[in-house]
């Protein structure tokens, strides 16, 4: 698995049916952690500005700084359609 590239969890993998995405998160100091996040039954509405703003306020996304937590990942994935976490490499 490529570091900092979220992908959908496939059938047969750990977390399938319980979480929607998995990522191998790596911070600037090289520490790594596998993080599974996202509701598998929820629709991702990143194209709806009002829904994105509501999500960010509900999850306190402005205060999230540690890439090794599940709180940062959905925020970044919502910001970038590619879902990459390259902007968080320096944090």
ABEGO torsion letter per residue (X at the ends): XBBGBBBBBBBGBBGBGABABBBBBBBAAGBBBBBBBEBAABBBBAABAAAAAAAAAAAGAAABABAABAAAAAAAAAABAAGBAAAAAAX
